[in-house]
Amino acid sequence: MQPTFSSSRILLPVRPWFIFLSLIAALLLNFLPTANWPGMPDWVALVLCFWSVREFRRVGMGWAFIMGLLMDVADGAVLGQHCFSYVLLAYASAALSRRLLWFPLIQQALQVMPLLFAAQLVQALMRLAVGADFPGWGYFIAPFVATLLWIPATFILLLPQYQPVEQDPDRPI
């Protein structure tokens, strides 16, 4: 039986190692050579936004700063462009988290889209401020692709937290 998102099932608490592992996996996806293709989403921004909405007490601006610093060093980008955009993204996601979780997944994705777009825009503006070339309009397709990936990302990242539907009286939880 697959979990449904419209059910009222209670989720198990998320394990900190799973959050860490998912952030590292997103970082590794951003390190791939395909990350610079037009339309490829910023995986770190997507996963960071997800955990900032779901677990804002565990994943916040500190994690965003660390992940941004790692991305800046790995990309050889303007030092601070990812840090600043990820910190703003984490702050806005955490501030809107209570409201976002009331909506179904499609509406959540539509409300996360401006946050992801703003993070991408901040990075582009910081590049332009130091004299880099305009990255092209294809650069701004990535937040829309990440918005489409919000639903599968939610399913994948929440999968370990679902309790089994069948209740076993001998099982403690």
WOKABEL-V459146 format. One record per pair of residues at least 12 apart in sequence whose C-alpha atoms are under 10 Angstrom apart, sorted by sequence separation. I is the first residue (numbers start at 1). J is the second residue. D is the distance in Angstrom with one decimal. If there is no record, write none. Layout:
[[I;J;D] [I;J;D]]
This chain:
[[29;41;9.7] [30;42;6.6] [31;43;9.8] [48;60;8.2] [52;64;9.2] [68;80;7.3] [69;81;8.6] [70;82;8.7] [71;83;8.1] [99;111;9.9] [100;112;8.4] [124;136;9.7] [29;42;8.6] [30;43;6.1] [48;61;9.6] [68;81;7.6] [69;82;6.8] [70;83;8.6] [29;43;6.6] [30;44;7.0] [68;82;4.5] [69;83;5.5] [27;42;9.1] [28;43;8.9] [29;44;8.2] [30;45;9.8] [48;63;8.3] [49;64;9.3] [65;80;8.8] [67;82;8.1] [68;83;3.9] [69;84;9.2] [96;111;9.4] [124;139;8.6] [26;42;8.3] [27;43;7.0] [28;44;8.9] [48;64;7.0] [66;82;9.7] [67;83;7.2] [68;84;7.4] [96;112;9.4] [124;140;9.2] [26;43;5.0] [27;44;5.7] [65;82;8.1] [66;83;7.3] [68;85;7.9] [69;86;9.6] [25;43;8.7] [26;44;5.0] [27;45;9.4] [64;82;8.8] [65;83;4.8] [68;86;6.1] [93;111;10.0] [121;139;9.3] [25;44;8.6] [26;45;8.5] [45;64;8.7] [48;67;8.8] [64;83;6.7] [65;84;7.3] [67;86;7.9] [68;87;8.0] [93;112;7.9] [120;139;8.2] [121;140;7.7] [23;43;8.7] [24;44;8.5] [26;46;8.3] [27;47;9.4] [44;64;8.9] [63;83;9.7] [64;84;8.6] [65;85;9.0] [66;86;9.3] [67;87;9.4] [92;112;9.7] [120;140;7.0] [23;44;6.6] [26;47;6.8] [62;83;9.8] [64;85;8.7] [65;86;6.7] [66;87;9.4] [120;141;9.6] [22;44;9.1] [23;45;9.5] [25;47;9.4] [26;48;8.9] [45;67;9.2] [61;83;9.3] [64;86;5.2] [65;87;5.9] [93;115;7.5] [118;140;9.9] [120;142;8.2] [121;143;9.7] [23;46;9.7] [24;47;9.8] [44;67;7.5] [45;68;9.2] [61;84;9.7] [63;86;8.9] [64;87;5.1] [65;88;9.6] [89;112;9.7] [92;115;7.2] [93;116;9.7] [117;140;7.3] [120;143;7.1] [23;47;6.5] [44;68;8.6] [62;86;9.8] [63;87;8.4] [64;88;8.6] [116;140;10.0] [117;141;8.9] [119;143;8.7] [22;47;7.3] [23;48;7.1] [61;86;7.7] [62;87;7.7] [64;89;8.1] [65;90;9.3] [89;114;10.0] [90;115;9.2] [117;142;8.2] [118;143;8.8] [22;48;9.2] [60;86;9.5] [61;87;5.0] [64;90;6.4] [89;115;6.2] [116;142;8.7] [117;143;5.2] [44;71;8.8] [60;87;7.8] [61;88;7.8] [63;90;8.7] [64;91;9.1] [88;115;8.8] [89;116;7.2] [116;143;5.3] [117;144;7.7] [19;47;9.1] [23;51;9.1] [60;88;9.9] [61;89;8.5] [62;90;9.0] [89;117;9.7] [115;143;8.7] [116;144;8.2] [19;48;9.4] [22;51;9.5] [60;89;9.3] [61;90;5.6] [89;118;7.9] [90;119;9.8] [114;143;8.2] [117;146;9.4] [60;90;5.6] [61;91;6.3] [85;115;9.9] [86;116;9.4] [88;118;8.8] [89;119;6.1] [113;143;6.4] [114;144;9.2] [116;146;7.7] [117;147;9.4] [59;90;8.0] [60;91;6.9] [61;92;9.9] [85;116;9.3] [88;119;7.3] [89;120;9.8] [112;143;9.3] [113;144;6.6] [116;147;7.9] [19;51;7.5] [60;92;10.0] [87;119;9.1] [112;144;9.9] [113;145;9.3] [115;147;9.9] [60;93;8.9] [61;94;9.2] [85;118;7.9] [86;119;6.7] [113;146;7.9] [114;147;9.3] [56;90;8.3] [60;94;7.3] [85;119;4.8] [86;120;9.4] [88;122;9.2] [110;144;9.4] [112;146;9.3] [113;147;5.5] [56;91;9.0] [59;94;8.9] [84;119;8.6] [85;120;7.4] [109;144;9.6] [112;147;7.0] [113;148;9.1] [19;55;9.2] [23;59;10.0] [85;121;8.5] [86;122;9.4] [111;147;9.0] [45;82;9.3] [49;86;8.6] [52;89;8.6] [53;90;8.2] [56;93;8.1] [57;94;8.5] [82;119;8.4] [85;122;5.8] [86;123;9.4] [109;146;8.9] [110;147;7.0] [113;150;9.3] [44;82;9.9] [48;86;7.8] [52;90;5.6] [53;91;9.6] [56;94;5.4] [81;119;9.5] [82;120;9.0] [84;122;7.9] [85;123;6.3] [109;147;5.4] [110;148;9.0] [112;150;8.5] [19;58;8.8] [20;59;9.4] [36;75;9.9] [48;87;9.6] [51;90;8.7] [52;91;7.9] [53;92;9.0] [54;93;9.1] [55;94;8.3] [56;95;8.7] [81;120;9.8] [84;123;8.1] [85;124;9.9] [108;147;9.2] [109;148;7.2] [14;54;9.6] [19;59;8.2] [23;63;9.2] [27;67;7.6] [31;71;8.2] [45;85;8.8] [46;86;10.0] [49;89;6.6] [50;90;9.1] [52;92;8.7] [53;93;5.4] [54;94;8.3] [82;122;8.6] [83;123;9.3] [109;149;8.5] [110;150;9.2] [14;55;8.4] [23;64;10.0] [26;67;9.8] [27;68;9.6] [30;71;8.0] [45;86;6.6] [48;89;8.1] [49;90;6.0] [52;93;5.6] [53;94;5.3] [56;97;7.6] [81;122;7.4] [82;123;6.4] [85;126;9.4] [106;147;9.2] [109;150;5.8] [13;55;9.8] [16;58;8.0] [44;86;8.5] [45;87;9.9] [48;90;6.8] [49;91;9.2] [51;93;8.8] [52;94;5.2] [53;95;8.2] [55;97;8.8] [56;98;9.8] [81;123;5.3] [82;124;10.0] [84;126;9.4] [106;148;8.9] [108;150;8.2] [109;151;7.2] [16;59;9.6] [20;63;9.6] [24;67;8.8] [27;70;8.3] [28;71;9.9] [31;74;7.3] [46;89;9.6] [49;92;8.8] [50;93;8.0] [51;94;8.8] [52;95;9.0] [53;96;7.3] [54;97;6.9] [80;123;9.1] [81;124;8.4] [108;151;8.8] [14;58;9.9] [23;67;8.1] [27;71;7.5] [30;74;9.3] [31;75;8.0] [45;89;7.6] [49;93;5.9] [50;94;9.5] [52;96;9.4] [53;97;4.5] [54;98;8.9] [81;125;8.9] [82;126;9.3] [106;150;8.3] [30;75;9.2] [45;90;8.7] [48;93;8.9] [49;94;8.3] [52;97;7.4] [53;98;7.8] [78;123;9.0] [81;126;6.0] [105;150;7.8] [106;151;7.1] [109;154;9.9] [51;97;9.7] [53;99;9.5] [54;100;9.4] [77;123;9.6] [80;126;8.7] [81;127;7.5] [105;151;6.1] [27;74;9.7] [50;97;9.4] [53;100;7.6] [54;101;7.9] [79;126;9.7] [104;151;9.9] [105;152;9.8] [49;97;9.6] [53;101;7.7] [78;126;7.6] [79;127;9.9] [77;126;9.9] [78;127;6.7] [105;154;8.3] [77;127;8.1] [105;155;9.8] [78;129;9.9] [78;130;8.0] [78;132;9.5] [53;112;9.7] [50;112;9.1] [49;112;8.0] [46;112;9.2] [49;115;8.4] [46;113;9.9] [49;116;8.1] [46;115;9.9] [45;115;9.5] [46;116;7.4] [45;116;7.0] [42;116;8.7] [45;119;7.9] [41;116;9.5] [45;120;9.0] [42;119;9.6] [42;120;8.5] [41;120;9.8] [38;135;9.6] [46;143;8.8] [6;104;7.6] [38;136;8.9] [39;137;9.8] [40;138;9.4] [41;139;9.4] [45;143;9.3] [5;104;7.9] [6;105;9.2] [38;137;8.7] [39;138;6.3] [40;139;8.5] [41;140;9.6] [43;142;9.8] [47;146;9.8] [5;105;7.8] [38;138;5.0] [39;139;6.5] [40;140;9.8] [41;141;8.2] [42;142;6.9] [46;146;6.5] [50;150;8.1] [54;154;9.8] [37;138;8.6] [38;139;5.6] [39;140;7.4] [40;141;7.9] [41;142;4.5] [42;143;7.6] [45;146;8.8] [46;147;8.3] [49;150;9.7] [37;139;8.4] [38;140;8.2] [39;141;4.8] [40;142;5.3] [41;143;6.2] [36;139;8.7] [38;141;7.0] [39;142;4.3] [40;143;8.6] [41;144;8.2] [42;145;9.3] [43;146;7.8] [46;149;8.4] [47;150;9.0] [50;153;8.3] [51;154;9.7] [38;142;7.1] [39;143;8.0] [40;144;9.7] [41;145;6.0] [42;146;7.3] [46;150;7.5] [50;154;7.4] [54;158;9.6] [37;142;9.4] [39;144;8.2] [40;145;7.2] [41;146;5.2] [39;145;6.5] [40;146;8.1] [41;147;8.9] [43;149;9.8] [47;153;7.8] [51;157;9.0] [39;146;8.9] [41;148;9.9] [46;153;8.3] [47;154;9.1] [50;157;8.6] [41;149;8.8] [47;157;8.7] [22;157;7.8] [19;157;8.6] [18;157;8.7] [18;160;8.6] [14;157;9.6] [14;158;8.3] [15;160;8.9] [5;151;9.9] [12;158;9.4] [14;160;7.8] [15;161;8.5] [11;158;8.3] [13;160;9.4] [14;161;6.1] [11;159;9.4] [12;160;8.2] [13;161;6.5] [14;162;9.8] [5;154;9.5] [11;160;9.0] [12;161;4.7] [13;162;9.3] [5;155;8.3] [11;161;5.3] [12;162;6.2] [4;155;9.1] [10;161;8.8] [11;162;5.2] [12;163;6.5] [3;155;8.7] [10;162;7.4] [11;163;6.4] [9;162;7.8] [10;163;7.3] [11;164;10.0] [9;163;7.8] [3;158;9.7] [9;164;9.6] [3;159;8.1] [9;165;8.6] [2;159;9.5] [4;162;9.9] [3;162;7.2] [2;162;9.6] [3;163;9.0] [3;164;8.9] [12;173;9.3] [2;164;9.5] [3;165;8.5] [1;164;8.6] [2;165;9.0] [1;165;7.5] [1;166;9.4]]
